[in-house]
Amino acid sequence: MNKFKLKKDERPIALVAFLVFACQNALTLYRYHEEFTRVGYMGLWTLFHGRFHVSGFDAFSCIYLSNGKIFYELSRHPLFGPILAPLYWINAAIIRHFDFNAAIYLMAALLTVCATWSFLLMHRILTELVGLRRTDALLLSALLFSFASVMLAAMLPDHFLFSLFLLLLTLYLAGRNLLRHRPMPWWQTALLFFFTAGVTLSNGAKTLLASLFANGKAYFRPRHLLLSTLLPLALLGAAYYAQYVFQLLPRQRESAHIEAMRIKKDSIFVQKSLEHEARKHRIIGRPMGNDALLKWTDKDTPRLQSLIENVFGESIQLHREHLLEDMFVSRPVIVHYHHGVFYVVEAAICLLFVLGLWCARHERLLWLCLSWLGCDVFLHLVLGFGLNEVYIMGAHWLFILPLAIAFLLKRLPPRSAVVLRLVLLLLTLYLWAYNGTLIAGFMLA
């Protein structure tokens, strides 16, 4: 818990970061306050799913905070509901006493605090683990939050920002252990694994990799393996089963009944459903399976174009064409930039990343990050998991870019470092201005 105490020199940084993220969330509140705070206005699924279309992000958290029902993929996010449960109880009391749905406001408050701590953790990683000066760490932390995917994650009521916070916390704690050549305690691994996997199942593997890097062969000792991995895995399984039986299954039966009744009475609903399914069939590649996990994989989406336009494109710089449109509604899978300068910026960031990797090729901290990146490459580019909208998942890996660039900045001679700082400052200002202007225009429209 001492890691969550603000240091004296962090207080001004935390205040500025908090105000910036509060302003970002205020934009979301401005756009959705009128509809999302009314009680009994329309069905919650129709309201929060049918009216909320920002890129590929979802507002399932707001449905949960409104009625406690699970509409997100429980198999991929088995702990998301329990984490939000206290806010659901608070919102239930607000609805009961004031006839006002505060779900979007509660999520905005949680996102603002979580984004502030994510910024501080990134700053600590760069100063304490990499050894950068505070000003350089501030610049690279600001660069991370200027990336479009991270900027959106910090202001939209989805789970991605929570994953970013937990991954940065894991990296910070594991990095301290690596730096001091000491193992990660089993309870630390267990807690981090429980929460990272609970919020996003695939990220649990990254916590286990962090423990493996810190503990080496000791990770596989029966006692450590049992307590650090199998115990939290069993608890996650129990949490999933309990929610499935007592929450998800009754909701699915209720939804199936409502849908069957609408199909009988509402021909427009049937037509829209058929059109939606036809669009999904046209734009989504063939999956490798039809179960809860494999149905999101993709055999057909072109990998190279996705890498250019989505992974290192939309994740970092928004496309003006089809701005923040939802792929399941109107956005094509591949959208091209209208001017070559955007590809120059993308290439510059990738070049700095590659140079940073070379400078940090002997750093165990960066090798840990690369093992994490390997998980994402395997999931998205090999299996095609969520590849058609991979740009919304940038919060899971984009922090590796400024971390690698930090090692480049550290290794350069003083004069070259000054030039790189200027380049990074221009990139950061440009991305904040470009992405921020487009997002603000979308939210204020």
MARKE-333727 format. One record per residue (C-alpha): y, z, x; residue in one letter; residue number from 1. Coordinates in pm, whole numbers, plus 50000, padded with zeros to 5 digits. Layout:
N
@Y=Y Z=Z X=X aa=A i=NUM .
...
! end
This chain:
445
@Y=50000 Z=50000 X=50000 aa=M i=1 .
@Y=50232 Z=50043 X=50299 aa=N i=2 .
@Y=50231 Z=49662 X=50328 aa=K i=3 .
@Y=50426 Z=49650 X=50000 aa=F i=4 .
@Y=50708 Z=49870 X=50123 aa=K i=5 .
@Y=51024 Z=49675 X=50193 aa=L i=6 .
@Y=51144 Z=49707 X=50548 aa=K i=7 .
@Y=51514 Z=49772 X=50594 aa=K i=8 .
@Y=51584 Z=49429 X=50743 aa=D i=9 .
@Y=51389 Z=49262 X=50459 aa=E i=10 .
@Y=51605 Z=49398 X=50178 aa=R i=11 .
@Y=51881 Z=49132 X=50198 aa=P i=12 .
@Y=51614 Z=48859 X=50218 aa=I i=13 .
@Y=51430 Z=49004 X=49919 aa=A i=14 .
@Y=51751 Z=49026 X=49715 aa=L i=15 .
@Y=51852 Z=48665 X=49780 aa=V i=16 .
@Y=51498 Z=48539 X=49718 aa=A i=17 .
@Y=51474 Z=48740 X=49396 aa=F i=18 .
@Y=51803 Z=48594 X=49268 aa=L i=19 .
@Y=51697 Z=48238 X=49355 aa=V i=20 .
@Y=51361 Z=48271 X=49181 aa=F i=21 .
@Y=51525 Z=48444 X=48884 aa=A i=22 .
@Y=51756 Z=48145 X=48846 aa=C i=23 .
@Y=51460 Z=47908 X=48859 aa=Q i=24 .
@Y=51283 Z=48102 X=48586 aa=N i=25 .
@Y=51606 Z=48115 X=48385 aa=A i=26 .
@Y=51585 Z=47734 X=48366 aa=L i=27 .
@Y=51238 Z=47761 X=48211 aa=T i=28 .
@Y=51363 Z=48023 X=47965 aa=L i=29 .
@Y=51659 Z=47803 X=47872 aa=Y i=30 .
@Y=51435 Z=47511 X=47785 aa=R i=31 .
@Y=51166 Z=47700 X=47593 aa=Y i=32 .
@Y=51337 Z=48012 X=47454 aa=H i=33 .
@Y=51409 Z=47870 X=47109 aa=E i=34 .
@Y=51053 Z=47765 X=47029 aa=E i=35 .
@Y=50840 Z=48004 X=47232 aa=F i=36 .
@Y=51000 Z=48328 X=47113 aa=T i=37 .
@Y=50964 Z=48266 X=46740 aa=R i=38 .
@Y=50678 Z=48448 X=46569 aa=V i=39 .
@Y=50475 Z=48257 X=46310 aa=G i=40 .
@Y=50662 Z=47933 X=46387 aa=Y i=41 .
@Y=50338 Z=47737 X=46430 aa=M i=42 .
@Y=49990 Z=47781 X=46573 aa=G i=43 .
@Y=49996 Z=47917 X=46928 aa=L i=44 .
@Y=49774 Z=47638 X=47061 aa=W i=45 .
@Y=49999 Z=47374 X=46909 aa=T i=46 .
@Y=50308 Z=47556 X=47035 aa=L i=47 .
@Y=50217 Z=47642 X=47393 aa=F i=48 .
@Y=49982 Z=47351 X=47462 aa=H i=49 .
@Y=50125 Z=47080 X=47241 aa=G i=50 .
@Y=50493 Z=47145 X=47324 aa=R i=51 .
@Y=50466 Z=47249 X=47689 aa=F i=52 .
@Y=50439 Z=46943 X=47912 aa=H i=53 .
@Y=50565 Z=46995 X=48266 aa=V i=54 .
@Y=50369 Z=46789 X=48515 aa=S i=55 .
@Y=50010 Z=46916 X=48474 aa=G i=56 .
@Y=50091 Z=47286 X=48449 aa=F i=57 .
@Y=49966 Z=47482 X=48147 aa=D i=58 .
@Y=50108 Z=47771 X=47947 aa=A i=59 .
@Y=49771 Z=47925 X=47857 aa=F i=60 .
@Y=49900 Z=48255 X=47995 aa=S i=61 .
@Y=50159 Z=48263 X=47714 aa=C i=62 .
@Y=49885 Z=48213 X=47455 aa=I i=63 .
@Y=49694 Z=48503 X=47607 aa=Y i=64 .
@Y=50003 Z=48725 X=47609 aa=L i=65 .
@Y=50066 Z=48633 X=47244 aa=S i=66 .
@Y=49725 Z=48693 X=47089 aa=N i=67 .
@Y=49484 Z=48793 X=47368 aa=G i=68 .
@Y=49274 Z=48476 X=47326 aa=K i=69 .
@Y=49134 Z=48276 X=47617 aa=I i=70 .
@Y=49208 Z=47903 X=47627 aa=F i=71 .
@Y=49197 Z=47854 X=48005 aa=Y i=72 .
@Y=48874 Z=47777 X=48194 aa=E i=73 .
@Y=48719 Z=48124 X=48216 aa=L i=74 .
@Y=48457 Z=48011 X=48468 aa=S i=75 .
@Y=48732 Z=47917 X=48715 aa=R i=76 .
@Y=48966 Z=48211 X=48642 aa=H i=77 .
@Y=48744 Z=48508 X=48548 aa=P i=78 .
@Y=49006 Z=48776 X=48626 aa=L i=79 .
@Y=49322 Z=48603 X=48500 aa=F i=80 .
@Y=49301 Z=48767 X=48157 aa=G i=81 .
@Y=49238 Z=49124 X=48276 aa=P i=82 .
@Y=49532 Z=49093 X=48516 aa=I i=83 .
@Y=49758 Z=48985 X=48230 aa=L i=84 .
@Y=49617 Z=49241 X=47984 aa=A i=85 .
@Y=49891 Z=49506 X=48039 aa=P i=86 .
@Y=50156 Z=49243 X=47962 aa=L i=87 .
@Y=49964 Z=49146 X=47649 aa=Y i=88 .
@Y=49978 Z=49506 X=47528 aa=W i=89 .
@Y=50351 Z=49521 X=47598 aa=I i=90 .
@Y=50411 Z=49192 X=47418 aa=N i=91 .
@Y=50200 Z=49302 X=47121 aa=A i=92 .
@Y=50427 Z=49605 X=47080 aa=A i=93 .
@Y=50739 Z=49388 X=47109 aa=I i=94 .
@Y=50609 Z=49144 X=46846 aa=I i=95 .
@Y=50515 Z=49430 X=46614 aa=R i=96 .
@Y=50850 Z=49611 X=46637 aa=H i=97 .
@Y=51100 Z=49328 X=46694 aa=F i=98 .
@Y=50931 Z=49015 X=46555 aa=D i=99 .
@Y=51001 Z=48847 X=46891 aa=F i=100 .
@Y=50742 Z=48685 X=47118 aa=N i=101 .
@Y=50840 Z=48784 X=47473 aa=A i=102 .
@Y=50546 Z=48611 X=47645 aa=A i=103 .
@Y=50762 Z=48356 X=47829 aa=I i=104 .
@Y=51001 Z=48633 X=47939 aa=Y i=105 .
@Y=50723 Z=48858 X=48065 aa=L i=106 .
@Y=50573 Z=48571 X=48261 aa=M i=107 .
@Y=50916 Z=48486 X=48405 aa=A i=108 .
@Y=50960 Z=48844 X=48526 aa=A i=109 .
@Y=50612 Z=48850 X=48679 aa=L i=110 .
@Y=50664 Z=48512 X=48847 aa=L i=111 .
@Y=51000 Z=48619 X=48991 aa=T i=112 .
@Y=50854 Z=48933 X=49149 aa=V i=113 .
@Y=50544 Z=48750 X=49272 aa=C i=114 .
@Y=50749 Z=48465 X=49420 aa=A i=115 .
@Y=50976 Z=48713 X=49599 aa=T i=116 .
@Y=50678 Z=48887 X=49758 aa=W i=117 .
@Y=50521 Z=48551 X=49849 aa=S i=118 .
@Y=50842 Z=48458 X=50031 aa=F i=119 .
@Y=50843 Z=48791 X=50215 aa=L i=120 .
@Y=50477 Z=48758 X=50311 aa=L i=121 .
@Y=50539 Z=48409 X=50449 aa=M i=122 .
@Y=50834 Z=48547 X=50644 aa=H i=123 .
@Y=50619 Z=48832 X=50783 aa=R i=124 .
@Y=50342 Z=48592 X=50885 aa=I i=125 .
@Y=50590 Z=48379 X=51076 aa=L i=126 .
@Y=50765 Z=48672 X=51247 aa=T i=127 .
@Y=50481 Z=48919 X=51307 aa=E i=128 .
@Y=50184 Z=48687 X=51359 aa=L i=129 .
@Y=50342 Z=48371 X=51502 aa=V i=130 .
@Y=50629 Z=48546 X=51678 aa=G i=131 .
@Y=50922 Z=48342 X=51548 aa=L i=132 .
@Y=51278 Z=48465 X=51535 aa=R i=133 .
@Y=51391 Z=48586 X=51193 aa=R i=134 .
@Y=51624 Z=48290 X=51140 aa=T i=135 .
@Y=51348 Z=48040 X=51219 aa=D i=136 .
@Y=51107 Z=48227 X=50990 aa=A i=137 .
@Y=51367 Z=48219 X=50710 aa=L i=138 .
@Y=51412 Z=47845 X=50757 aa=L i=139 .
@Y=51039 Z=47769 X=50741 aa=L i=140 .
@Y=50986 Z=48006 X=50446 aa=S i=141 .
@Y=51266 Z=47827 X=50262 aa=A i=142 .
@Y=51101 Z=47496 X=50352 aa=L i=143 .
@Y=50777 Z=47610 X=50186 aa=L i=144 .
@Y=50953 Z=47696 X=49862 aa=F i=145 .
@Y=51145 Z=47367 X=49866 aa=S i=146 .
@Y=50818 Z=47176 X=49821 aa=F i=147 .
@Y=50801 Z=47049 X=49464 aa=A i=148 .
@Y=50461 Z=47198 X=49382 aa=S i=149 .
@Y=50558 Z=47544 X=49509 aa=V i=150 .
@Y=50901 Z=47527 X=49346 aa=M i=151 .
@Y=50739 Z=47452 X=49010 aa=L i=152 .
@Y=50466 Z=47714 X=49056 aa=A i=153 .
@Y=50739 Z=47977 X=49101 aa=A i=154 .
@Y=50890 Z=47905 X=48759 aa=M i=155 .
@Y=50610 Z=47787 X=48529 aa=L i=156 .
@Y=50368 Z=48022 X=48347 aa=P i=157 .
@Y=50048 Z=47909 X=48517 aa=D i=158 .
@Y=49820 Z=48081 X=48769 aa=H i=159 .
@Y=49913 Z=47891 X=49086 aa=F i=160 .
@Y=50183 Z=48126 X=49212 aa=L i=161 .
@Y=49947 Z=48423 X=49185 aa=F i=162 .
@Y=49698 Z=48230 X=49399 aa=S i=163 .
@Y=49971 Z=48160 X=49655 aa=L i=164 .
@Y=50062 Z=48529 X=49671 aa=F i=165 .
@Y=49700 Z=48639 X=49715 aa=L i=166 .
@Y=49628 Z=48375 X=49979 aa=L i=167 .
@Y=49937 Z=48471 X=50178 aa=L i=168 .
@Y=49842 Z=48838 X=50148 aa=L i=169 .
@Y=49490 Z=48757 X=50269 aa=T i=170 .
@Y=49628 Z=48552 X=50558 aa=L i=171 .
@Y=49872 Z=48826 X=50653 aa=Y i=172 .
@Y=49611 Z=49103 X=50656 aa=L i=173 .
@Y=49344 Z=48890 X=50824 aa=A i=174 .
@Y=49599 Z=48767 X=51077 aa=G i=175 .
@Y=49696 Z=49122 X=51172 aa=R i=176 .
@Y=49331 Z=49199 X=51236 aa=N i=177 .
@Y=49289 Z=48882 X=51442 aa=L i=178 .
@Y=49599 Z=48962 X=51645 aa=L i=179 .
@Y=49478 Z=49316 X=51720 aa=R i=180 .
@Y=49114 Z=49206 X=51775 aa=H i=181 .
@Y=48980 Z=49441 X=51512 aa=R i=182 .
@Y=48749 Z=49372 X=51217 aa=P i=183 .
@Y=48849 Z=49362 X=50852 aa=M i=184 .
@Y=48714 Z=49669 X=50670 aa=P i=185 .
@Y=48458 Z=49589 X=50404 aa=W i=186 .
@Y=48676 Z=49738 X=50129 aa=W i=187 .
@Y=48968 Z=49515 X=50228 aa=Q i=188 .
@Y=48751 Z=49204 X=50212 aa=T i=189 .
@Y=48601 Z=49321 X=49882 aa=A i=190 .
@Y=48938 Z=49377 X=49715 aa=L i=191 .
@Y=49088 Z=49052 X=49841 aa=L i=192 .
@Y=48777 Z=48854 X=49745 aa=F i=193 .
@Y=48767 Z=49016 X=49401 aa=F i=194 .
@Y=49125 Z=48917 X=49319 aa=F i=195 .
@Y=49151 Z=48579 X=49494 aa=T i=196 .
@Y=48826 Z=48457 X=49339 aa=A i=197 .
@Y=48919 Z=48623 X=49010 aa=G i=198 .
@Y=49241 Z=48427 X=48981 aa=V i=199 .
@Y=49100 Z=48099 X=49120 aa=T i=200 .
@Y=48727 Z=48097 X=49191 aa=L i=201 .
@Y=48736 Z=47846 X=49478 aa=S i=202 .
@Y=48992 Z=48055 X=49669 aa=N i=203 .
@Y=48737 Z=48333 X=49700 aa=G i=204 .
@Y=48569 Z=48124 X=49971 aa=A i=205 .
@Y=48893 Z=48143 X=50174 aa=K i=206 .
@Y=48885 Z=48523 X=50170 aa=T i=207 .
@Y=48526 Z=48518 X=50292 aa=L i=208 .
@Y=48623 Z=48279 X=50570 aa=L i=209 .
@Y=48905 Z=48516 X=50670 aa=A i=210 .
@Y=48656 Z=48802 X=50689 aa=S i=211 .
@Y=48417 Z=48585 X=50889 aa=L i=212 .
@Y=48691 Z=48499 X=51140 aa=F i=213 .
@Y=48789 Z=48865 X=51178 aa=A i=214 .
@Y=48438 Z=49015 X=51185 aa=N i=215 .
@Y=48226 Z=48744 X=51344 aa=G i=216 .
@Y=47853 Z=48811 X=51326 aa=K i=217 .
@Y=47920 Z=49161 X=51191 aa=A i=218 .
@Y=48011 Z=49001 X=50858 aa=Y i=219 .
@Y=47643 Z=48920 X=50803 aa=F i=220 .
@Y=47521 Z=49277 X=50852 aa=R i=221 .
@Y=47340 Z=49375 X=50531 aa=P i=222 .
@Y=47566 Z=49671 X=50448 aa=R i=223 .
@Y=47887 Z=49476 X=50507 aa=H i=224 .
@Y=47760 Z=49170 X=50320 aa=L i=225 .
@Y=47648 Z=49381 X=50027 aa=L i=226 .
@Y=47972 Z=49579 X=49992 aa=L i=227 .
@Y=48228 Z=49313 X=50087 aa=S i=228 .
@Y=48080 Z=49013 X=49907 aa=T i=229 .
@Y=47789 Z=49081 X=49674 aa=L i=230 .
@Y=47946 Z=49384 X=49505 aa=L i=231 .
@Y=48274 Z=49213 X=49406 aa=P i=232 .
@Y=48077 Z=48900 X=49313 aa=L i=233 .
@Y=47864 Z=49109 X=49075 aa=A i=234 .
@Y=48177 Z=49268 X=48926 aa=L i=235 .
@Y=48332 Z=48924 X=48873 aa=L i=236 .
@Y=48011 Z=48809 X=48705 aa=G i=237 .
@Y=48018 Z=49113 X=48477 aa=A i=238 .
@Y=48385 Z=49052 X=48396 aa=A i=239 .
@Y=48311 Z=48690 X=48313 aa=Y i=240 .
@Y=48015 Z=48775 X=48092 aa=Y i=241 .
@Y=48203 Z=49045 X=47901 aa=A i=242 .
@Y=48500 Z=48816 X=47836 aa=Q i=243 .
@Y=48273 Z=48527 X=47739 aa=Y i=244 .
@Y=48078 Z=48731 X=47486 aa=V i=245 .
@Y=48361 Z=48935 X=47335 aa=F i=246 .
@Y=48658 Z=48697 X=47367 aa=Q i=247 .
@Y=48580 Z=48336 X=47452 aa=L i=248 .
@Y=48275 Z=48275 X=47235 aa=L i=249 .
@Y=48437 Z=48409 X=46912 aa=P i=250 .
@Y=48751 Z=48206 X=46989 aa=R i=251 .
@Y=48549 Z=47889 X=47045 aa=Q i=252 .
@Y=48369 Z=47938 X=46713 aa=R i=253 .
@Y=48699 Z=47996 X=46536 aa=E i=254 .
@Y=48855 Z=47688 X=46700 aa=S i=255 .
@Y=48554 Z=47473 X=46609 aa=A i=256 .
@Y=48582 Z=47585 X=46247 aa=H i=257 .
@Y=48957 Z=47514 X=46234 aa=I i=258 .
@Y=48907 Z=47173 X=46394 aa=E i=259 .
@Y=48631 Z=47082 X=46149 aa=A i=260 .
@Y=48856 Z=47174 X=45855 aa=M i=261 .
@Y=49145 Z=46968 X=45994 aa=R i=262 .
@Y=48921 Z=46666 X=46049 aa=I i=263 .
@Y=48826 Z=46676 X=45681 aa=K i=264 .
@Y=49184 Z=46704 X=45556 aa=K i=265 .
@Y=49414 Z=46549 X=45818 aa=D i=266 .
@Y=49362 Z=46182 X=45905 aa=S i=267 .
@Y=49668 Z=46183 X=46137 aa=I i=268 .
@Y=49512 Z=46464 X=46339 aa=F i=269 .
@Y=49189 Z=46264 X=46369 aa=V i=270 .
@Y=49381 Z=45956 X=46484 aa=Q i=271 .
@Y=49577 Z=46151 X=46746 aa=K i=272 .
@Y=49258 Z=46317 X=46872 aa=S i=273 .
@Y=49087 Z=45980 X=46910 aa=L i=274 .
@Y=49389 Z=45836 X=47093 aa=E i=275 .
@Y=49401 Z=46135 X=47326 aa=H i=276 .
@Y=49031 Z=46111 X=47409 aa=E i=277 .
@Y=49065 Z=45735 X=47463 aa=A i=278 .
@Y=49350 Z=45793 X=47709 aa=R i=279 .
@Y=49150 Z=46059 X=47894 aa=K i=280 .
@Y=48859 Z=45818 X=47919 aa=H i=281 .
@Y=49086 Z=45545 X=48062 aa=R i=282 .
@Y=49266 Z=45747 X=48328 aa=I i=283 .
@Y=49013 Z=46011 X=48437 aa=I i=284 .
@Y=48747 Z=45906 X=48684 aa=G i=285 .
@Y=48382 Z=45960 X=48607 aa=R i=286 .
@Y=48277 Z=46318 X=48679 aa=P i=287 .
@Y=47976 Z=46419 X=48886 aa=M i=288 .
@Y=47851 Z=46639 X=48603 aa=G i=289 .
@Y=47943 Z=46772 X=48261 aa=N i=290 .
@Y=47920 Z=47148 X=48309 aa=D i=291 .
@Y=48223 Z=47380 X=48323 aa=A i=292 .
@Y=48279 Z=47328 X=48697 aa=L i=293 .
@Y=48172 Z=46969 X=48769 aa=L i=294 .
@Y=48346 Z=46812 X=48471 aa=K i=295 .
@Y=48672 Z=46824 X=48671 aa=W i=296 .
@Y=48529 Z=46620 X=48961 aa=T i=297 .
@Y=48616 Z=46252 X=48999 aa=D i=298 .
@Y=48427 Z=45959 X=49149 aa=K i=299 .
@Y=48678 Z=45683 X=49079 aa=D i=300 .
@Y=49036 Z=45786 X=49163 aa=T i=301 .
@Y=49141 Z=45606 X=49487 aa=P i=302 .
@Y=49154 Z=45860 X=49771 aa=R i=303 .
@Y=49405 Z=45689 X=50003 aa=L i=304 .
@Y=49665 Z=45625 X=49733 aa=Q i=305 .
@Y=49621 Z=45980 X=49604 aa=S i=306 .
@Y=49672 Z=46113 X=49957 aa=L i=307 .
@Y=49999 Z=45921 X=49996 aa=I i=308 .
@Y=50148 Z=45949 X=49648 aa=E i=309 .
@Y=50009 Z=46280 X=49525 aa=N i=310 .
@Y=49878 Z=46509 X=49802 aa=V i=311 .
@Y=50165 Z=46455 X=50046 aa=F i=312 .
@Y=50386 Z=46282 X=49791 aa=G i=313 .
@Y=50440 Z=46446 X=49453 aa=E i=314 .
@Y=50336 Z=46784 X=49593 aa=S i=315 .
@Y=50639 Z=46776 X=49823 aa=I i=316 .
@Y=50885 Z=46526 X=49670 aa=Q i=317 .
@Y=50893 Z=46455 X=49298 aa=L i=318 .
@Y=50882 Z=46096 X=49176 aa=H i=319 .
@Y=51182 Z=45999 X=48967 aa=R i=320 .
@Y=50969 Z=45763 X=48760 aa=E i=321 .
@Y=50761 Z=45955 X=48505 aa=H i=322 .
@Y=50943 Z=46271 X=48613 aa=L i=323 .
@Y=50731 Z=46582 X=48544 aa=L i=324 .
@Y=50526 Z=46396 X=48286 aa=E i=325 .
@Y=50177 Z=46519 X=48203 aa=D i=326 .
@Y=49896 Z=46287 X=48308 aa=M i=327 .
@Y=49708 Z=46368 X=47987 aa=F i=328 .
@Y=50009 Z=46252 X=47783 aa=V i=329 .
@Y=50196 Z=45971 X=47957 aa=S i=330 .
@Y=50196 Z=45988 X=48340 aa=R i=331 .
@Y=49985 Z=45736 X=48536 aa=P i=332 .
@Y=49751 Z=45881 X=48797 aa=V i=333 .
@Y=49934 Z=45695 X=49075 aa=I i=334 .
@Y=50314 Z=45668 X=49072 aa=V i=335 .
@Y=50506 Z=45500 X=49356 aa=H i=336 .
@Y=50844 Z=45597 X=49498 aa=Y i=337 .
@Y=51122 Z=45348 X=49426 aa=H i=338 .
@Y=51261 Z=45351 X=49782 aa=H i=339 .
@Y=51111 Z=45353 X=50130 aa=G i=340 .
@Y=51318 Z=45654 X=50240 aa=V i=341 .
@Y=51084 Z=45886 X=50049 aa=F i=342 .
@Y=50790 Z=45761 X=50254 aa=Y i=343 .
@Y=50993 Z=45817 X=50572 aa=V i=344 .
@Y=51048 Z=46182 X=50471 aa=V i=345 .
@Y=50679 Z=46218 X=50389 aa=E i=346 .
@Y=50579 Z=46066 X=50722 aa=A i=347 .
@Y=50821 Z=46294 X=50909 aa=A i=348 .
@Y=50672 Z=46605 X=50750 aa=I i=349 .
@Y=50318 Z=46486 X=50824 aa=C i=350 .
@Y=50412 Z=46408 X=51185 aa=L i=351 .
@Y=50559 Z=46755 X=51235 aa=L i=352 .
@Y=50244 Z=46900 X=51081 aa=F i=353 .
@Y=50015 Z=46707 X=51317 aa=V i=354 .
@Y=50224 Z=46801 X=51620 aa=L i=355 .
@Y=50212 Z=47163 X=51509 aa=G i=356 .
@Y=49833 Z=47146 X=51482 aa=L i=357 .
@Y=49814 Z=47016 X=51838 aa=W i=358 .
@Y=50041 Z=47292 X=51971 aa=C i=359 .
@Y=49835 Z=47556 X=51789 aa=A i=360 .
@Y=49494 Z=47414 X=51876 aa=R i=361 .
@Y=49400 Z=47737 X=52059 aa=H i=362 .
@Y=49534 Z=47975 X=51790 aa=E i=363 .
@Y=49267 Z=48148 X=51581 aa=R i=364 .
@Y=49516 Z=48203 X=51298 aa=L i=365 .
@Y=49566 Z=47831 X=51256 aa=L i=366 .
@Y=49194 Z=47761 X=51285 aa=W i=367 .
@Y=49148 Z=48002 X=50996 aa=L i=368 .
@Y=49406 Z=47805 X=50798 aa=C i=369 .
@Y=49232 Z=47479 X=50886 aa=L i=370 .
@Y=48904 Z=47619 X=50755 aa=S i=371 .
@Y=49090 Z=47692 X=50430 aa=W i=372 .
@Y=49234 Z=47342 X=50429 aa=L i=373 .
@Y=48883 Z=47211 X=50477 aa=G i=374 .
@Y=48782 Z=47380 X=50150 aa=C i=375 .
@Y=49064 Z=47202 X=49967 aa=D i=376 .
@Y=48985 Z=46866 X=50131 aa=V i=377 .
@Y=48621 Z=46899 X=50028 aa=F i=378 .
@Y=48711 Z=46999 X=49673 aa=L i=379 .
@Y=48986 Z=46746 X=49605 aa=H i=380 .
@Y=48925 Z=46447 X=49830 aa=L i=381 .
@Y=48545 Z=46456 X=49864 aa=V i=382 .
@Y=48436 Z=46588 X=49525 aa=L i=383 .
@Y=48752 Z=46466 X=49354 aa=G i=384 .
@Y=48798 Z=46802 X=49181 aa=F i=385 .
@Y=49126 Z=46770 X=48988 aa=G i=386 .
@Y=49221 Z=46478 X=49213 aa=L i=387 .
@Y=49403 Z=46295 X=48934 aa=N i=388 .
@Y=49659 Z=46579 X=48920 aa=E i=389 .
@Y=49609 Z=46733 X=49265 aa=V i=390 .
@Y=49986 Z=46766 X=49310 aa=Y i=391 .
@Y=49999 Z=47075 X=49088 aa=I i=392 .
@Y=49761 Z=47257 X=49324 aa=M i=393 .
@Y=49987 Z=47243 X=49630 aa=G i=394 .
@Y=50041 Z=47619 X=49623 aa=A i=395 .
@Y=49681 Z=47656 X=49743 aa=H i=396 .
@Y=49746 Z=47487 X=50078 aa=W i=397 .
@Y=50107 Z=47378 X=50140 aa=L i=398 .
@Y=50192 Z=47700 X=50328 aa=F i=399 .
@Y=49980 Z=47567 X=50616 aa=I i=400 .
@Y=50244 Z=47299 X=50687 aa=L i=401 .
@Y=50534 Z=47531 X=50780 aa=P i=402 .
@Y=50288 Z=47759 X=50962 aa=L i=403 .
@Y=50174 Z=47473 X=51186 aa=A i=404 .
@Y=50535 Z=47362 X=51239 aa=I i=405 .
@Y=50615 Z=47721 X=51343 aa=A i=406 .
@Y=50379 Z=47688 X=51640 aa=F i=407 .
@Y=50547 Z=47360 X=51733 aa=L i=408 .
@Y=50888 Z=47527 X=51719 aa=L i=409 .
@Y=50761 Z=47815 X=51932 aa=K i=410 .
@Y=50619 Z=47589 X=52204 aa=R i=411 .
@Y=50915 Z=47351 X=52243 aa=L i=412 .
@Y=51170 Z=47396 X=52522 aa=P i=413 .
@Y=51506 Z=47537 X=52407 aa=P i=414 .
@Y=51695 Z=47207 X=52377 aa=R i=415 .
@Y=51414 Z=47033 X=52189 aa=S i=416 .
@Y=51379 Z=47340 X=51965 aa=A i=417 .
@Y=51747 Z=47309 X=51866 aa=V i=418 .
@Y=51689 Z=46947 X=51759 aa=V i=419 .
@Y=51380 Z=47047 X=51559 aa=L i=420 .
@Y=51572 Z=47328 X=51389 aa=R i=421 .
@Y=51836 Z=47078 X=51283 aa=L i=422 .
@Y=51570 Z=46841 X=51149 aa=V i=423 .
@Y=51401 Z=47126 X=50958 aa=L i=424 .
@Y=51735 Z=47243 X=50819 aa=L i=425 .
@Y=51815 Z=46891 X=50693 aa=L i=426 .
@Y=51466 Z=46855 X=50542 aa=L i=427 .
@Y=51491 Z=47193 X=50370 aa=T i=428 .
@Y=51838 Z=47127 X=50229 aa=L i=429 .
@Y=51734 Z=46780 X=50116 aa=Y i=430 .
@Y=51418 Z=46900 X=49940 aa=L i=431 .
@Y=51595 Z=47192 X=49770 aa=W i=432 .
@Y=51872 Z=46958 X=49655 aa=A i=433 .
@Y=51646 Z=46668 X=49553 aa=Y i=434 .
@Y=51365 Z=46860 X=49381 aa=N i=435 .
@Y=51602 Z=47125 X=49246 aa=G i=436 .
@Y=51835 Z=46868 X=49089 aa=T i=437 .
@Y=51550 Z=46681 X=48920 aa=L i=438 .
@Y=51387 Z=47000 X=48789 aa=I i=439 .
@Y=51718 Z=47145 X=48668 aa=A i=440 .
@Y=51804 Z=46817 X=48494 aa=G i=441 .
@Y=51463 Z=46816 X=48323 aa=F i=442 .
@Y=51492 Z=47177 X=48208 aa=M i=443 .
@Y=51853 Z=47147 X=48087 aa=L i=444 .
@Y=51800 Z=46819 X=47902 aa=A i=445 .
! end
